[in-house]
């Protein structure tokens, strides 16, 4: 995912190029008659816009807002998946987030663009206008998965009405935003790596990307067997696959199709480590003389999970099923509300 800019006049193209340089990223697109060095061209604005939606790119239209609205209209689908779309007038006076202000980050992008240009950001979302905590925007900025969108609406509605909402998490956190209280009430939200089933109905569940799954397995196991076993272990420990950020193993397994395919299916990277790297991981792990003989290290799944999770907490110790060993570690995390960052 990246940022793309488009413009339709000479003045607009000049501003788009300037903005690209200020942002330090992005591609500028326009029609052939306005082509200059460093600019890409399209034949159809509609087809180009559809392709940017498919790729999930943030789009900045340096043009009248109406042009942008007509271009994106056929492709708008869902506030949780649509990309950020921002309109900037060709004089660089006003910046308007048109689509996906919170989850897609259009409000953040608009503020950033306005700051770079010395322009006015025109933000119209209710929580921003009323200076309320926007849980969906905050969660998206942290890379969290929003489990149930209706609950997100309920949280925002309650805060806008001046009511309190509850908050739960197994993770440490700083001072809660105004209107948010440390209790399990509904409406409310939870930041958790656990499955949503343990929370009250109507609770907004947000999954941070903190879990590393360490895997060891016999050679050439069917990919379905690897995925089934990993899924089973997570379920038994009430951990959500939506909080998994990576799979980990020893470099001897880097061509193992079952691990590779699971990473592709879950949309997470596979990270492989040498025996020396795994041996150097501090902690108490379940040793195996057989694994030591074959791999050169006494444990693969636990050590690789902890190493991948930046020496985080081992939540699930070595669990062996169907020729697969699984362990799960959680990255260290402190949930921050004050700075809008989580790490």
C-alpha positions as CSV (number, residue, x, y, z in Angstrom):
1,X,0.0,0.0,0.0
2,X,1.3,3.5,-0.9
3,X,0.1,7.0,-1.7
4,X,-0.9,8.1,-5.2
5,X,-1.8,11.6,-6.4
6,X,-3.6,12.7,-9.5
7,X,-4.4,16.1,-11.0
8,X,-6.0,17.5,-14.1
9,X,-4.6,21.0,-14.8
10,X,-1.1,22.4,-15.1
11,X,-1.4,24.1,-11.8
12,X,-2.8,21.0,-10.2
13,X,0.0,18.9,-11.5
14,X,2.6,21.3,-10.2
15,X,1.0,21.2,-6.7
16,X,0.8,17.4,-6.9
17,X,4.5,17.1,-7.7
18,X,5.3,19.5,-4.8
19,X,3.2,17.6,-2.4
20,X,4.8,14.3,-3.4
21,X,8.2,15.8,-2.6
22,X,6.9,17.1,0.7
23,X,5.4,13.7,1.6
24,X,8.6,12.0,0.6
25,X,6.6,9.3,-1.1
26,X,4.0,8.5,-3.7
27,X,3.4,8.6,-7.5
28,X,1.8,11.4,-9.5
29,X,-0.6,10.4,-12.3
30,X,-2.4,12.4,-14.9
31,X,-3.5,12.4,-18.5
32,X,-1.0,12.4,-21.4
33,X,-1.3,16.1,-22.2
34,X,0.0,17.1,-18.8
35,X,2.8,14.6,-18.7
36,X,6.1,15.8,-17.3
37,X,9.2,14.1,-15.9
38,X,8.4,11.9,-13.0
39,X,4.7,11.7,-13.9
40,X,2.8,8.6,-14.9
41,X,-0.1,8.6,-17.3
42,X,-3.5,6.8,-17.5
43,X,-6.0,6.6,-20.3
44,X,-9.1,6.3,-18.0
45,X,-9.5,8.0,-14.7
46,X,-12.2,5.5,-13.7
47,X,-10.1,2.4,-14.5
48,X,-7.1,4.0,-12.7
49,X,-9.3,4.7,-9.6
50,X,-10.6,1.2,-9.5
51,X,-7.1,-0.2,-9.6
52,X,-6.0,2.0,-6.7
53,X,-9.0,0.7,-4.7
54,X,-8.0,-2.8,-5.5
55,X,-4.4,-2.2,-4.4
56,X,-5.6,-0.4,-1.2
57,X,-3.6,2.8,-2.0
58,X,-4.3,6.1,-0.4
59,X,-5.5,8.5,-3.1
60,X,-5.0,12.3,-3.1
61,X,-7.0,14.2,-5.8
62,X,-5.6,17.6,-6.5
63,X,-8.8,18.9,-8.0
64,X,-12.3,19.9,-7.3
65,X,-13.9,17.6,-4.8
66,X,-16.7,16.7,-7.2
67,X,-14.3,15.1,-9.7
68,X,-13.0,12.9,-6.9
69,X,-16.5,12.0,-5.7
70,X,-17.5,10.9,-9.2
71,X,-14.3,9.0,-9.8
72,X,-14.6,6.9,-6.6
73,X,-18.4,6.4,-6.5
74,X,-18.5,3.1,-8.3
75,X,-15.8,1.6,-6.0
76,X,-17.0,2.6,-2.6
77,X,-17.8,-0.5,-0.6
78,X,-17.1,-0.6,3.1
79,X,-15.7,1.8,5.7
80,X,-13.4,-0.9,7.1
81,X,-11.8,-1.7,3.8
82,X,-12.0,1.3,1.6
83,X,-8.8,3.3,1.2
84,X,-8.3,6.9,2.3
85,X,-9.4,9.4,-0.2
86,X,-8.4,13.1,0.2
87,X,-9.2,16.1,-2.0
88,X,-6.9,19.2,-2.2
89,X,-7.9,22.2,-4.3
90,X,-5.3,23.2,-6.8
91,X,-4.3,26.4,-4.9
92,X,-3.5,24.2,-1.9
93,X,-5.9,26.1,0.4
94,X,-8.2,23.4,1.7
95,X,-7.7,19.6,2.3
96,X,-10.9,17.5,2.6
97,X,-11.0,13.8,3.6
98,X,-13.7,12.3,1.4
99,X,-13.7,8.6,2.3
100,X,-12.6,6.4,5.2
101,X,-11.7,9.2,7.5
102,X,-11.1,7.0,10.6
103,X,-10.3,3.4,9.7
104,X,-8.6,4.2,6.4
105,X,-6.7,7.1,7.9
106,X,-8.0,9.9,5.6
107,X,-8.4,12.3,8.5
108,X,-4.8,11.7,9.5
109,X,-3.6,12.1,5.9
110,X,-5.6,15.3,5.5
111,X,-4.0,16.8,8.6
112,X,-0.6,15.8,7.4
113,X,-1.1,17.3,3.9
114,X,-2.6,20.5,5.4
115,X,0.4,20.9,7.7
116,X,2.8,20.4,4.8
117,X,1.0,22.9,2.6
118,X,0.0,25.4,5.3
119,X,-3.6,24.6,4.3
120,X,-6.9,24.2,6.3
121,X,-8.0,20.6,7.0
122,X,-11.7,20.3,6.6
123,X,-12.6,17.5,9.0
124,X,-16.3,16.7,9.4
125,X,-16.5,13.5,11.4
126,X,-18.6,13.9,14.6
127,X,-16.0,12.6,17.0
128,X,-13.4,15.0,15.7
129,X,-15.7,18.0,15.7
130,X,-16.7,17.2,19.3
131,X,-13.1,16.3,20.4
132,X,-14.2,12.8,21.4
133,X,-12.0,9.8,21.5
134,X,-12.5,8.0,18.1
135,X,-12.0,4.3,18.9
136,X,-12.0,3.2,15.2
137,X,-9.4,5.7,14.1
138,X,-7.2,5.0,17.1
139,X,-7.5,1.2,16.5
140,X,-6.6,1.6,12.8
141,X,-3.6,3.7,13.7
142,X,-2.3,0.9,15.9
143,X,-2.9,-1.7,13.2
144,X,-5.6,-3.5,15.2
145,X,-8.3,-5.6,13.7
146,X,-11.8,-4.4,14.5
147,X,-13.9,-7.4,15.2
148,X,-17.5,-6.1,15.2
149,X,-18.3,-2.8,13.5
150,X,-21.7,-2.3,15.1
151,X,-20.0,-2.2,18.5
152,X,-17.6,0.5,17.3
153,X,-20.6,2.6,16.3
154,X,-22.1,2.1,19.8
155,X,-18.9,3.2,21.5
156,X,-18.7,6.4,19.4
157,X,-22.4,7.1,19.9
158,X,-22.1,6.8,23.7
159,X,-19.1,9.1,23.8
160,X,-20.8,11.7,21.6
161,X,-23.8,11.5,24.0
162,X,-21.5,12.3,27.0
163,X,-21.8,8.7,28.3
164,X,-19.0,6.5,29.7
165,X,-17.8,3.4,27.9
166,X,-15.8,0.5,29.4
167,X,-12.4,-0.8,28.6
168,X,-10.7,-4.1,29.2
169,X,-7.2,-5.5,28.4
170,X,-4.7,-8.0,29.6
171,X,-2.1,-5.5,28.4
172,X,-0.7,-2.6,30.5
173,X,-1.8,0.8,29.4
174,X,-1.5,4.5,30.1
175,X,-4.2,7.0,31.1
176,X,-7.5,6.3,29.5
177,X,-9.2,8.9,27.3
178,X,-11.9,11.1,28.6
179,X,-15.2,9.1,28.9
180,X,-13.4,5.7,28.9
181,X,-13.4,3.8,32.3
182,X,-11.5,0.7,33.4
183,X,-14.5,-1.6,33.7
184,X,-16.1,-4.4,31.6
185,X,-19.2,-2.4,30.8
186,X,-21.1,-2.4,27.5
187,X,-20.9,-0.3,25.4
188,X,-17.1,-0.6,25.7
189,X,-14.1,-2.0,24.0
190,X,-11.3,-4.5,24.7
191,X,-7.8,-4.7,23.4
192,X,-6.9,-8.3,23.5
193,X,-5.1,-11.2,21.8
194,X,-7.8,-13.5,23.1
195,X,-10.9,-14.6,21.1
196,X,-14.0,-12.4,21.3
197,X,-16.0,-15.3,22.8
198,X,-14.9,-14.5,26.4
199,X,-16.2,-10.9,26.3
200,X,-19.8,-9.7,26.8
201,X,-22.1,-9.6,23.8
202,X,-21.9,-6.1,22.3
203,X,-18.3,-5.5,23.4
204,X,-16.0,-4.0,20.7
205,X,-13.1,-6.4,20.4
206,X,-9.8,-5.0,19.0
207,X,-7.0,-7.5,18.2
208,X,-3.4,-6.0,18.2
209,X,-0.8,-7.8,16.1
210,X,1.4,-9.3,18.9
211,X,1.4,-13.1,18.6
212,X,4.3,-15.0,17.1
213,X,3.6,-18.7,16.4
214,X,6.6,-21.0,16.5
215,X,6.3,-24.2,14.4
216,X,8.2,-27.4,14.1
217,X,7.0,-30.2,12.0
218,X,7.9,-33.4,10.2
219,X,9.1,-33.1,6.6
220,X,6.5,-32.7,3.9
221,X,3.4,-32.8,6.0
222,X,0.2,-31.8,4.2
223,X,-0.3,-28.0,4.5
224,X,-3.9,-28.7,5.7
225,X,-2.5,-30.7,8.6
226,X,-0.2,-27.9,9.7
227,X,-2.9,-25.3,9.5
228,X,-5.4,-27.5,11.4
229,X,-3.0,-28.1,14.2
230,X,-2.0,-24.5,14.6
231,X,-5.6,-23.4,14.6
232,X,-6.5,-26.1,17.1
233,X,-3.8,-25.0,19.5
234,X,-4.8,-21.3,19.3
235,X,-8.4,-22.2,19.9
236,X,-7.6,-24.3,22.9
237,X,-5.8,-21.3,24.5
238,X,-8.5,-18.8,23.5
239,X,-6.1,-16.9,21.3
240,X,-7.2,-15.2,18.1
241,X,-5.5,-15.9,14.7
242,X,-6.2,-12.2,14.0
243,X,-3.5,-11.3,16.6
244,X,-0.8,-13.4,14.8
245,X,1.8,-11.2,13.1
246,X,4.3,-13.9,12.1
247,X,5.1,-17.6,11.9
248,X,8.6,-18.7,13.0
249,X,10.7,-21.7,12.7
250,X,14.3,-22.9,12.1
251,X,16.0,-22.2,8.8
252,X,16.0,-25.9,8.0
253,X,12.2,-25.6,7.5
254,X,12.3,-22.5,5.2
255,X,11.1,-24.6,2.2
256,X,8.5,-26.4,4.2
257,X,5.3,-25.9,2.2
258,X,2.9,-26.3,5.1
259,X,4.5,-23.4,7.0
260,X,4.8,-21.2,3.9
261,X,1.3,-21.8,2.8
262,X,-0.1,-21.1,6.2
263,X,1.7,-17.8,6.2
264,X,0.2,-16.9,2.8
265,X,-3.3,-17.9,3.8
266,X,-3.1,-15.9,7.0
267,X,-1.4,-13.0,5.4
268,X,1.6,-13.0,7.7
269,X,5.4,-13.4,7.1
270,X,7.3,-16.6,7.9
271,X,10.6,-15.9,9.7
272,X,13.3,-18.5,9.9
273,X,16.3,-18.6,12.3
274,X,19.6,-20.5,12.4
275,X,20.3,-23.0,15.2
276,X,22.9,-20.6,16.6
277,X,20.3,-17.8,16.8
278,X,17.8,-20.1,18.5
279,X,20.3,-21.5,21.0
280,X,21.1,-17.9,22.1
281,X,17.5,-17.1,23.1
282,X,17.3,-16.7,26.9
283,X,14.7,-18.6,28.9
284,X,13.6,-22.0,30.1
285,X,12.4,-24.2,27.2
286,X,11.1,-27.7,26.7
287,X,14.2,-29.7,25.6
288,X,14.3,-32.6,23.2
289,X,17.4,-34.7,22.6
290,X,16.0,-35.9,19.3
291,X,15.4,-32.3,18.1
292,X,18.9,-31.4,19.3
293,X,20.4,-34.2,17.2
294,X,18.4,-33.4,14.0
295,X,18.5,-29.5,14.2
296,X,21.4,-28.6,16.4
297,X,19.1,-26.9,19.0
298,X,17.1,-28.5,21.8
299,X,13.8,-26.8,20.9
300,X,12.5,-25.1,17.8
301,X,8.9,-24.0,18.3
302,X,9.3,-22.2,21.7
303,X,12.6,-20.6,21.0
304,X,11.6,-19.4,17.5
305,X,8.3,-17.9,18.9
306,X,10.1,-16.0,21.6
307,X,12.8,-14.8,19.3
308,X,10.3,-13.6,16.7
309,X,8.3,-11.9,19.5
310,X,11.3,-9.9,20.5
311,X,12.0,-12.0,23.6
312,X,8.3,-11.6,24.7
313,X,6.2,-13.8,27.0
314,X,5.8,-17.4,26.1
315,X,2.0,-17.9,26.3
316,X,1.8,-21.4,24.9
317,X,4.5,-23.9,25.6
318,X,5.4,-26.7,23.2
319,X,2.3,-28.5,22.1
320,X,2.8,-31.6,19.9
321,X,-0.1,-32.8,17.6
322,X,-0.1,-34.8,14.3
323,X,3.6,-34.4,13.6
324,X,3.5,-30.6,14.3
325,X,4.8,-28.8,17.4
326,X,3.4,-25.3,18.2
327,X,4.3,-22.6,20.6
328,X,3.0,-19.0,20.9
329,X,4.8,-15.9,22.3
330,X,3.5,-12.4,22.7
331,X,5.5,-9.3,21.9
332,X,6.0,-6.8,24.8
333,X,3.4,-4.2,24.6
334,X,2.2,-1.0,26.3
335,X,-1.1,0.4,25.0
336,X,-0.8,4.1,24.5
337,X,-3.7,6.4,24.3
338,X,-2.0,9.7,25.0
339,X,0.3,9.7,21.9
340,X,-2.0,7.7,19.6
341,X,0.7,5.0,19.3
342,X,0.8,1.5,20.5
343,X,4.1,-0.4,21.0
